[in-house]
Amino acid sequence: MPAKKKFWFTLLAALAIGFATIVFYAAKVKTIEQNTFVKFYTDYLIAQDSLGNDVASSKKIRGQLYKKYSITNEEYLSTINDYNSDQKKWAEFFGKVMENLEAQQKKRRIK
């Protein structure tokens, strides 16, 4: 087998194995239940609004919220990927997040 063909064959095999690994890993990690994810994301938006939107702050906020909601970074990323694959699901989700934000804002006004 010529060197060029061997190179392409090896590269193709490595890509196929890498893709299969990613698919297997993504399928293995569970996603966050929608009600929990709505609460998590609402808290995340509120915290980002008050603490800032830089990478370090965002990472710290997510870390605290992972503990609060007993979820992992992998579950968060898997859920984001799941929602990214379905625009209708994203729209429904953001509608619920907005309702949750409005409800929290009303509670603050009443107090």
Secondary structure, DSSP 8 states (H G I E B T S, - for coil): --HHHHHHHHHHHHHHHHHHHHHHHHHHS----HHHHHHHHHHHHHHHHHH--SHHHHHHHHHHHHHHHT--HHHHHHHHHHHHT-HHHHHHHHHHHHHHHHHHHHHHHH-
